[in-house]
Amino acid sequence: MNPIDQPPVVRYCTTRDGVRIAFEQLGSGPAILKSSNWMSHIEEDRDTPLWRHWLELLAEGRRLTRFDGRGFGLSERSPGQLDFDGMVADMEAVADAARLERFSILGFCHGGPIALEYAVRHPERVEALVLCGSYAQGRAVRDPSASDRAEREILLRMIEVGWGQDNPAYRQVFATKAMPEGSAAAHAAFCAIQRASATPGQARRLTELFWQIDVADRLARVACPTLVLHARRDATVPFAQGQLLAQGIPGARFVALASGNHDLMADEPAWQTLSQAVSAFLLEHGGAPAPADGRRLADLTARESAVLDRIARGLDNPEIATELGISEKTVRNHVSSIFAKLDFASRNRAIVWARERGFGRDEG
């Protein structure tokens, strides 16, 4: 069974300042901890097109721990302390409660600085760090001008009034800014997760907090292997912030994504670029994924093995069809059969697994 489809078991822990934090764990294998981000609800995230593909990627062959930060989702909505140090305390409490000893961390958007700060404070526990669409300096720090301050005040007021509303005017401000290339269904899902994740008042407070974050002076102290990914046309967090992270963290790798979406969708090419880069990086630095029971190459037909080899080389279905001289529909059928026989939840995982076993090598 896909780990994402298993019945959720939500657990709670308490931070050092007395805040109750909700978390859950999925899958098995090397440990990875996903930092909480701007909109988070660990029950709703499973079914939204905004996050399900992320969870499938991270839980494939790994033990994924994820949580709602203070003020969000199933965690305490009105904590006494709402600041950056408190959010790092959330991650510390979850890592301890989940008994994570050595693990990788993924931080998306506002979760990135939190993950980064944890890695600096606890270098002995962090094997690898992945930062996507993230930043070192929040908006108020990187642009303290009067004009941007005025625009920020307008946005905060709109959050108070229009947070979570499926109204074209507010959707244009919130969902379209996060996913300018997203579908109407994706925008509707964005509004729905807004409603589930936080109240308008809490959303405003948290947004103000995130805008004030500044971890630029911490970058040089990150000691673990780090992968930074950022969409070139990201309208929510400037591409330059991803570059700043990669330039400031010793030895960091940087992957530019050909997208305008801050929240990448599963059906866009940039997602395939990201998922392959993340899987390869975690395979190198975060421990080998746990194999699924019953994955046997002997179960594949000769044609399925040929298709799997092309998948491992990074070919898409039309390219495989052309190379093998078969229809695209036939390729789709073979891919479905391969995934069913070998119990793959994603094409990305199939690529990594097949390459580990010698598929996809250049001929010559």
C-alpha positions as a Markdown table, in Angstrom:
| # | Residue | x | y | z |
|---|---|---|---|---|
| 1 | Met | 0.0 | 0.0 | 0.0 |
| 2 | Asn | 1.1 | 3.5 | -0.7 |
| 3 | Pro | 2.2 | 5.0 | 2.6 |
| 4 | Ile | 0.1 | 8.1 | 1.9 |
| 5 | Asp | -3.0 | 5.9 | 1.8 |
| 6 | Gln | -2.5 | 4.3 | 5.2 |
| 7 | Pro | -4.8 | 5.5 | 7.9 |
| 8 | Pro | -3.3 | 8.7 | 9.5 |
| 9 | Val | -2.1 | 8.4 | 13.1 |
| 10 | Val | -1.7 | 11.9 | 14.5 |
| 11 | Arg | 0.4 | 12.3 | 17.6 |
| 12 | Tyr | 1.2 | 15.2 | 19.8 |
| 13 | Cys | 4.2 | 16.5 | 21.6 |
| 14 | Thr | 4.9 | 19.6 | 23.7 |
| 15 | Thr | 7.6 | 22.2 | 23.1 |
| 16 | Arg | 9.9 | 23.6 | 25.7 |
| 17 | Asp | 7.6 | 26.6 | 26.0 |
| 18 | Gly | 4.5 | 24.5 | 26.5 |
| 19 | Val | 2.9 | 24.5 | 23.0 |
| 20 | Arg | 1.2 | 21.4 | 21.7 |
| 21 | Ile | 2.4 | 20.3 | 18.2 |
| 22 | Ala | 0.7 | 17.7 | 16.0 |
| 23 | Phe | 2.8 | 15.4 | 13.9 |
| 24 | Glu | 2.6 | 12.1 | 12.0 |
| 25 | Gln | 5.0 | 9.5 | 10.5 |
| 26 | Leu | 4.6 | 7.6 | 7.2 |
| 27 | Gly | 6.5 | 4.9 | 5.5 |
| 28 | Ser | 9.7 | 3.1 | 6.5 |
| 29 | Gly | 13.4 | 3.5 | 5.8 |
| 30 | Pro | 15.9 | 6.3 | 6.4 |
| 31 | Ala | 14.4 | 9.2 | 8.3 |
| 32 | Ile | 13.4 | 12.5 | 6.7 |
| 33 | Leu | 11.7 | 15.4 | 8.5 |
| 34 | Lys | 9.6 | 17.8 | 6.6 |
| 35 | Ser | 9.5 | 21.3 | 8.1 |
| 36 | Ser | 6.2 | 23.0 | 8.6 |
| 37 | Asn | 5.5 | 25.8 | 6.1 |
| 38 | Trp | 3.1 | 28.7 | 5.5 |
| 39 | Met | -0.1 | 26.7 | 5.0 |
| 40 | Ser | 0.0 | 23.3 | 6.8 |
| 41 | His | -2.6 | 20.8 | 7.9 |
| 42 | Ile | -1.3 | 17.3 | 8.2 |
| 43 | Glu | -4.7 | 15.6 | 7.7 |
| 44 | Glu | -5.8 | 17.8 | 4.7 |
| 45 | Asp | -2.4 | 17.7 | 3.0 |
| 46 | Arg | -2.8 | 14.1 | 2.1 |
| 47 | Asp | -5.6 | 14.8 | -0.3 |
| 48 | Thr | -4.8 | 18.2 | -1.8 |
| 49 | Pro | -3.1 | 18.4 | -5.2 |
| 50 | Leu | -0.8 | 21.0 | -3.6 |
| 51 | Trp | 1.0 | 18.5 | -1.4 |
| 52 | Arg | 0.1 | 14.9 | -2.1 |
| 53 | His | 2.9 | 14.5 | -4.7 |
| 54 | Trp | 5.4 | 15.9 | -2.3 |
| 55 | Leu | 4.4 | 13.4 | 0.4 |
| 56 | Glu | 4.6 | 10.5 | -2.1 |
| 57 | Leu | 8.1 | 11.6 | -3.1 |
| 58 | Leu | 9.3 | 11.9 | 0.5 |
| 59 | Ala | 7.7 | 8.8 | 1.9 |
| 60 | Glu | 8.8 | 6.5 | -0.9 |
| 61 | Gly | 11.3 | 4.2 | 0.7 |
| 62 | Arg | 11.7 | 6.5 | 3.7 |
| 63 | Arg | 10.3 | 7.2 | 7.1 |
| 64 | Leu | 8.7 | 10.6 | 6.7 |
| 65 | Thr | 7.9 | 12.7 | 9.8 |
| 66 | Arg | 5.9 | 15.9 | 9.2 |
| 67 | Phe | 4.2 | 18.4 | 11.5 |
| 68 | Asp | 2.0 | 21.5 | 11.8 |
| 69 | Gly | 3.9 | 24.4 | 13.2 |
| 70 | Arg | 2.4 | 26.5 | 16.0 |
| 71 | Gly | -0.5 | 28.5 | 14.8 |
| 72 | Phe | -1.3 | 26.1 | 11.9 |
| 73 | Gly | -3.4 | 23.0 | 11.3 |
| 74 | Leu | -3.9 | 20.6 | 14.1 |
| 75 | Ser | -1.3 | 22.2 | 16.3 |
| 76 | Glu | -2.1 | 24.8 | 19.0 |
| 77 | Arg | -3.7 | 27.7 | 17.1 |
| 78 | Ser | -3.0 | 30.5 | 19.6 |
| 79 | Pro | 0.3 | 29.9 | 21.3 |
| 80 | Gly | 1.7 | 32.5 | 23.7 |
| 81 | Gln | 5.0 | 32.7 | 21.9 |
| 82 | Leu | 4.8 | 33.2 | 18.1 |
| 83 | Asp | 8.3 | 34.0 | 16.9 |
| 84 | Phe | 11.1 | 32.4 | 14.9 |
| 85 | Asp | 12.7 | 30.7 | 17.9 |
| 86 | Gly | 9.4 | 29.2 | 18.8 |
| 87 | Met | 9.1 | 27.7 | 15.4 |
| 88 | Val | 12.5 | 26.1 | 15.7 |
| 89 | Ala | 11.4 | 24.8 | 19.1 |
| 90 | Asp | 8.5 | 23.1 | 17.3 |
| 91 | Met | 11.0 | 21.2 | 15.1 |
| 92 | Glu | 13.2 | 20.3 | 18.0 |
| 93 | Ala | 10.2 | 18.9 | 20.0 |
| 94 | Val | 9.0 | 16.8 | 17.0 |
| 95 | Ala | 12.4 | 15.4 | 16.3 |
| 96 | Asp | 12.8 | 14.3 | 19.9 |
| 97 | Ala | 9.3 | 12.9 | 20.2 |
| 98 | Ala | 9.7 | 11.0 | 17.0 |
| 99 | Arg | 13.0 | 9.7 | 18.3 |
| 100 | Leu | 14.9 | 10.8 | 15.2 |
| 101 | Glu | 18.7 | 10.4 | 15.7 |
| 102 | Arg | 20.2 | 11.1 | 12.3 |
| 103 | Phe | 17.9 | 12.4 | 9.5 |
| 104 | Ser | 17.5 | 14.6 | 6.5 |
| 105 | Ile | 15.3 | 17.7 | 6.5 |
| 106 | Leu | 13.3 | 19.3 | 3.8 |
| 107 | Gly | 12.2 | 22.9 | 4.1 |
| 108 | Phe | 9.9 | 24.5 | 1.6 |
| 109 | Cys | 9.4 | 28.2 | 1.5 |
| 110 | His | 9.1 | 29.6 | 5.1 |
| 111 | Gly | 10.0 | 26.1 | 6.4 |
| 112 | Gly | 13.5 | 26.6 | 4.9 |
| 113 | Pro | 14.9 | 29.1 | 7.4 |
| 114 | Ile | 13.5 | 26.9 | 10.2 |
| 115 | Ala | 15.2 | 23.8 | 8.8 |
| 116 | Leu | 18.4 | 25.7 | 8.3 |
| 117 | Glu | 18.5 | 27.0 | 11.8 |
| 118 | Tyr | 17.8 | 23.6 | 13.2 |
| 119 | Ala | 20.8 | 22.2 | 11.1 |
| 120 | Val | 23.0 | 24.9 | 12.6 |
| 121 | Arg | 22.0 | 24.2 | 16.2 |
| 122 | His | 22.1 | 20.4 | 15.9 |
| 123 | Pro | 24.7 | 19.5 | 13.3 |
| 124 | Glu | 25.3 | 16.1 | 14.9 |
| 125 | Arg | 21.7 | 15.0 | 14.0 |
| 126 | Val | 21.3 | 16.4 | 10.4 |
| 127 | Glu | 22.5 | 14.2 | 7.5 |
| 128 | Ala | 21.3 | 16.4 | 4.7 |
| 129 | Leu | 19.3 | 19.5 | 4.0 |
| 130 | Val | 17.0 | 20.2 | 1.1 |
| 131 | Leu | 15.6 | 23.8 | 0.6 |
| 132 | Cys | 13.0 | 24.5 | -2.0 |
| 133 | Gly | 11.5 | 27.9 | -2.9 |
| 134 | Ser | 13.0 | 29.2 | 0.3 |
| 135 | Tyr | 15.0 | 32.2 | 1.5 |
| 136 | Ala | 17.6 | 33.6 | 3.9 |
| 137 | Gln | 15.9 | 37.0 | 4.3 |
| 138 | Gly | 12.2 | 37.6 | 4.6 |
| 139 | Arg | 10.4 | 40.3 | 2.5 |
| 140 | Ala | 10.6 | 43.1 | 5.1 |
| 141 | Val | 14.4 | 42.4 | 5.5 |
| 142 | Arg | 15.3 | 42.3 | 1.8 |
| 143 | Asp | 13.2 | 45.3 | 0.9 |
| 144 | Pro | 12.7 | 47.8 | 3.8 |
| 145 | Ser | 11.6 | 50.6 | 1.4 |
| 146 | Ala | 8.5 | 52.7 | 2.2 |
| 147 | Ser | 6.8 | 51.6 | -1.0 |
| 148 | Asp | 7.2 | 47.9 | -0.2 |
| 149 | Arg | 6.1 | 48.5 | 3.4 |
| 150 | Ala | 2.9 | 50.1 | 2.1 |
| 151 | Glu | 2.3 | 47.2 | -0.2 |
| 152 | Arg | 2.9 | 44.8 | 2.6 |
| 153 | Glu | 0.2 | 46.6 | 4.7 |
| 154 | Ile | -2.3 | 46.2 | 1.9 |
| 155 | Leu | -1.5 | 42.5 | 1.6 |
| 156 | Leu | -1.9 | 42.0 | 5.4 |
| 157 | Arg | -5.3 | 43.7 | 5.3 |
| 158 | Met | -6.4 | 41.5 | 2.4 |
| 159 | Ile | -5.3 | 38.4 | 4.4 |
| 160 | Glu | -7.6 | 39.6 | 7.3 |
| 161 | Val | -10.5 | 40.0 | 4.9 |
| 162 | Gly | -10.1 | 37.5 | 2.2 |
| 163 | Trp | -8.1 | 34.6 | 3.6 |
| 164 | Gly | -9.4 | 31.3 | 2.3 |
| 165 | Gln | -12.3 | 32.9 | 0.3 |
| 166 | Asp | -13.0 | 31.3 | -3.1 |
| 167 | Asn | -13.5 | 34.8 | -4.5 |
| 168 | Pro | -11.9 | 35.8 | -7.9 |
| 169 | Ala | -10.5 | 39.0 | -6.5 |
| 170 | Tyr | -8.7 | 37.4 | -3.5 |
| 171 | Arg | -7.8 | 34.3 | -5.6 |
| 172 | Gln | -5.9 | 36.6 | -7.9 |
| 173 | Val | -3.8 | 37.9 | -5.1 |
| 174 | Phe | -3.1 | 34.7 | -3.2 |
| 175 | Ala | -3.5 | 31.6 | -5.4 |
| 176 | Thr | -2.4 | 33.2 | -8.7 |
| 177 | Lys | 0.7 | 34.7 | -7.0 |
| 178 | Ala | 1.7 | 31.3 | -5.7 |
| 179 | Met | 0.8 | 29.4 | -8.9 |
| 180 | Pro | 0.5 | 31.8 | -11.9 |
| 181 | Glu | 0.7 | 28.7 | -14.2 |
| 182 | Gly | -1.7 | 26.6 | -12.1 |
| 183 | Ser | -5.1 | 25.4 | -13.1 |
| 184 | Ala | -8.5 | 26.6 | -11.8 |
| 185 | Ala | -8.7 | 23.4 | -9.7 |
| 186 | Ala | -5.2 | 24.0 | -8.2 |
| 187 | His | -6.3 | 27.6 | -7.3 |
| 188 | Ala | -9.5 | 26.2 | -5.6 |
| 189 | Ala | -7.4 | 23.7 | -3.7 |
| 190 | Phe | -5.1 | 26.5 | -2.6 |
| 191 | Cys | -8.1 | 28.4 | -1.2 |
| 192 | Ala | -9.4 | 25.3 | 0.6 |
| 193 | Ile | -6.1 | 24.6 | 2.3 |
| 194 | Gln | -6.0 | 28.3 | 3.4 |
| 195 | Arg | -9.3 | 27.8 | 5.2 |
| 196 | Ala | -8.2 | 24.6 | 6.9 |
| 197 | Ser | -4.7 | 25.7 | 7.9 |
| 198 | Ala | -5.3 | 28.9 | 9.9 |
| 199 | Thr | -7.7 | 31.7 | 10.8 |
| 200 | Pro | -7.3 | 35.0 | 9.0 |
| 201 | Gly | -6.0 | 36.6 | 12.2 |
| 202 | Gln | -3.3 | 33.9 | 12.7 |
| 203 | Ala | -2.4 | 34.0 | 9.0 |
| 204 | Arg | -1.7 | 37.7 | 9.3 |
| 205 | Arg | 0.5 | 37.3 | 12.4 |
| 206 | Leu | 2.4 | 34.4 | 10.8 |
| 207 | Thr | 2.9 | 36.3 | 7.6 |
| 208 | Glu | 4.3 | 39.3 | 9.4 |
| 209 | Leu | 6.7 | 36.9 | 11.3 |
| 210 | Phe | 7.9 | 35.2 | 8.2 |
| 211 | Trp | 8.6 | 38.6 | 6.5 |
| 212 | Gln | 10.9 | 39.5 | 9.4 |
| 213 | Ile | 13.1 | 36.3 | 9.2 |
| 214 | Asp | 16.8 | 36.8 | 8.6 |
| 215 | Val | 19.2 | 33.9 | 8.7 |
| 216 | Ala | 21.8 | 35.3 | 6.2 |
| 217 | Asp | 24.5 | 35.3 | 8.9 |
| 218 | Arg | 23.8 | 31.6 | 9.6 |
| 219 | Leu | 24.4 | 30.2 | 6.1 |
| 220 | Ala | 28.2 | 29.7 | 6.5 |
| 221 | Arg | 27.6 | 27.6 | 9.6 |
| 222 | Val | 25.6 | 24.9 | 7.8 |
| 223 | Ala | 27.8 | 21.8 | 8.0 |
| 224 | Cys | 25.7 | 19.2 | 6.2 |
| 225 | Pro | 25.3 | 18.5 | 2.4 |
| 226 | Thr | 22.7 | 20.9 | 1.1 |
| 227 | Leu | 20.5 | 21.0 | -2.0 |
| 228 | Val | 18.8 | 24.2 | -3.0 |
| 229 | Leu | 16.0 | 24.3 | -5.6 |
| 230 | His | 14.2 | 27.4 | -6.8 |
| 231 | Ala | 11.8 | 28.3 | -9.7 |
| 232 | Arg | 13.3 | 30.9 | -12.0 |
| 233 | Arg | 10.1 | 32.9 | -12.2 |
| 234 | Asp | 8.9 | 32.4 | -8.6 |
| 235 | Ala | 6.6 | 35.4 | -7.9 |
| 236 | Thr | 6.4 | 34.6 | -4.1 |
| 237 | Val | 10.0 | 34.2 | -3.2 |
| 238 | Pro | 12.5 | 35.8 | -5.6 |
| 239 | Phe | 14.9 | 33.5 | -7.5 |
| 240 | Ala | 17.8 | 35.6 | -6.1 |
| 241 | Gln | 17.0 | 34.3 | -2.6 |
| 242 | Gly | 17.6 | 30.7 | -3.7 |
| 243 | Gln | 20.9 | 31.8 | -5.3 |
| 244 | Leu | 21.8 | 33.6 | -2.0 |
| 245 | Leu | 21.2 | 30.4 | -0.1 |
| 246 | Ala | 23.3 | 28.3 | -2.4 |
| 247 | Gln | 26.1 | 30.8 | -2.5 |
| 248 | Gly | 26.2 | 31.2 | 1.3 |
| 249 | Ile | 26.0 | 27.6 | 2.3 |
| 250 | Pro | 29.4 | 25.8 | 2.0 |
| 251 | Gly | 29.3 | 23.2 | -0.8 |
| 252 | Ala | 25.6 | 23.6 | -1.6 |
| 253 | Arg | 24.2 | 22.4 | -4.9 |
| 254 | Phe | 21.8 | 24.6 | -6.8 |
| 255 | Val | 19.1 | 23.5 | -9.2 |
| 256 | Ala | 17.1 | 26.1 | -11.1 |
| 257 | Leu | 13.6 | 25.0 | -12.0 |
| 258 | Ala | 11.9 | 26.1 | -15.3 |
| 259 | Ser | 8.6 | 27.3 | -13.8 |
| 260 | Gly | 6.7 | 30.4 | -12.6 |
| 261 | Asn | 5.0 | 28.4 | -9.9 |
| 262 | His | 6.1 | 28.8 | -6.3 |
| 263 | Asp | 4.0 | 25.7 | -5.5 |
| 264 | Leu | 5.0 | 23.2 | -8.2 |
| 265 | Met | 2.3 | 21.0 | -9.6 |
| 266 | Ala | 2.8 | 17.3 | -10.2 |
| 267 | Asp | 2.0 | 17.5 | -13.9 |
| 268 | Glu | 4.6 | 20.2 | -14.8 |
| 269 | Pro | 8.1 | 19.3 | -16.1 |
| 270 | Ala | 9.8 | 21.3 | -13.3 |
| 271 | Trp | 8.3 | 18.8 | -10.8 |
| 272 | Gln | 10.1 | 16.0 | -12.6 |
| 273 | Thr | 13.3 | 17.9 | -12.4 |
| 274 | Leu | 12.9 | 18.6 | -8.7 |
| 275 | Ser | 11.8 | 15.1 | -7.8 |
| 276 | Gln | 14.7 | 13.4 | -9.6 |
| 277 | Ala | 17.2 | 15.9 | -8.1 |
| 278 | Val | 15.8 | 15.4 | -4.6 |
| 279 | Ser | 15.8 | 11.6 | -4.8 |
| 280 | Ala | 19.3 | 11.4 | -6.2 |
| 281 | Phe | 20.6 | 13.8 | -3.5 |
| 282 | Leu | 18.9 | 11.9 | -0.7 |
| 283 | Leu | 20.2 | 8.6 | -2.1 |
| 284 | Glu | 23.7 | 10.0 | -2.0 |
| 285 | His | 23.5 | 11.7 | 1.4 |
| 286 | Gly | 20.4 | 10.6 | 3.2 |
| 287 | Gly | 20.7 | 6.8 | 3.2 |
| 288 | Ala | 19.5 | 4.2 | 0.7 |
| 289 | Pro | 15.7 | 3.9 | 0.5 |
| 290 | Ala | 14.2 | 0.8 | 2.0 |
| 291 | Pro | 13.3 | -1.7 | -0.8 |
| 292 | Ala | 9.6 | -2.7 | -1.1 |
| 293 | Asp | 8.8 | -6.4 | -0.6 |
| 294 | Gly | 8.3 | -8.4 | -3.8 |
| 295 | Arg | 10.1 | -6.1 | -6.2 |
| 296 | Arg | 11.5 | -8.7 | -8.6 |
| 297 | Leu | 12.9 | -8.0 | -12.1 |
| 298 | Ala | 11.9 | -11.6 | -13.0 |
| 299 | Asp | 8.3 | -10.5 | -12.9 |
| 300 | Leu | 8.8 | -8.2 | -15.9 |
| 301 | Thr | 8.3 | -9.2 | -19.5 |
| 302 | Ala | 11.1 | -8.4 | -22.0 |
| 303 | Arg | 9.2 | -5.5 | -23.3 |
| 304 | Glu | 8.5 | -4.1 | -19.8 |
| 305 | Ser | 12.3 | -4.4 | -19.1 |
| 306 | Ala | 13.0 | -2.4 | -22.2 |
| 307 | Val | 10.5 | 0.3 | -21.2 |
| 308 | Leu | 12.0 | 0.4 | -17.7 |
| 309 | Asp | 15.4 | 0.9 | -19.2 |
| 310 | Arg | 14.1 | 4.0 | -21.2 |
| 311 | Ile | 12.4 | 5.3 | -18.0 |
| 312 | Ala | 15.7 | 5.0 | -16.2 |
| 313 | Arg | 17.3 | 7.1 | -19.0 |
| 314 | Gly | 14.8 | 9.9 | -18.4 |
| 315 | Leu | 12.7 | 9.4 | -21.5 |
| 316 | Asp | 9.0 | 10.4 | -21.4 |
| 317 | Asn | 6.3 | 8.2 | -22.8 |
| 318 | Pro | 6.3 | 9.7 | -26.3 |
| 319 | Glu | 10.0 | 9.4 | -26.6 |
| 320 | Ile | 9.9 | 5.7 | -25.4 |
| 321 | Ala | 7.1 | 5.0 | -28.0 |
| 322 | Thr | 9.3 | 6.5 | -30.8 |
| 323 | Glu | 12.4 | 4.6 | -29.8 |
| 324 | Leu | 10.7 | 1.3 | -29.4 |
| 325 | Gly | 8.4 | 1.7 | -32.4 |
| 326 | Ile | 5.1 | 1.2 | -30.4 |
| 327 | Ser | 2.2 | 3.4 | -29.7 |
| 328 | Glu | 2.1 | 5.9 | -26.8 |
| 329 | Lys | -1.0 | 4.0 | -25.4 |
| 330 | Thr | 1.0 | 0.8 | -25.3 |
| 331 | Val | 3.8 | 2.5 | -23.5 |
| 332 | Arg | 1.3 | 3.8 | -20.9 |
| 333 | Asn | 0.0 | 0.3 | -20.4 |
| 334 | His | 3.5 | -1.1 | -19.9 |
| 335 | Val | 4.4 | 1.7 | -17.5 |
| 336 | Ser | 1.2 | 0.9 | -15.5 |
| 337 | Ser | 2.1 | -2.8 | -15.4 |
| 338 | Ile | 5.7 | -2.1 | -14.3 |
| 339 | Phe | 4.5 | 0.2 | -11.5 |
| 340 | Ala | 1.9 | -2.4 | -10.3 |
| 341 | Lys | 4.4 | -5.3 | -10.4 |
| 342 | Leu | 7.2 | -3.4 | -8.6 |
| 343 | Asp | 5.0 | -1.3 | -6.3 |
| 344 | Phe | 6.1 | 2.1 | -7.4 |
| 345 | Ala | 4.2 | 5.2 | -6.3 |
| 346 | Ser | 6.0 | 7.6 | -8.7 |
| 347 | Arg | 8.0 | 7.6 | -11.9 |
| 348 | Asn | 10.8 | 9.3 | -10.0 |
| 349 | Arg | 11.2 | 6.4 | -7.6 |
| 350 | Ala | 11.2 | 4.0 | -10.5 |
| 351 | Ile | 14.1 | 5.9 | -12.1 |
| 352 | Val | 16.2 | 5.8 | -9.0 |
| 353 | Trp | 15.4 | 2.1 | -8.3 |
| 354 | Ala | 16.1 | 1.0 | -11.9 |
| 355 | Arg | 19.4 | 3.0 | -12.1 |
| 356 | Glu | 20.6 | 1.3 | -8.9 |
| 357 | Arg | 20.2 | -2.0 | -10.7 |
| 358 | Gly | 22.0 | -1.1 | -13.9 |
| 359 | Phe | 19.2 | 0.2 | -16.1 |
| 360 | Gly | 19.5 | 3.4 | -18.1 |
| 361 | Arg | 23.3 | 3.2 | -18.7 |
| 362 | Asp | 24.6 | 4.6 | -22.0 |
| 363 | Glu | 25.3 | 2.1 | -24.6 |
| 364 | Gly | 28.8 | 1.9 | -26.1 |
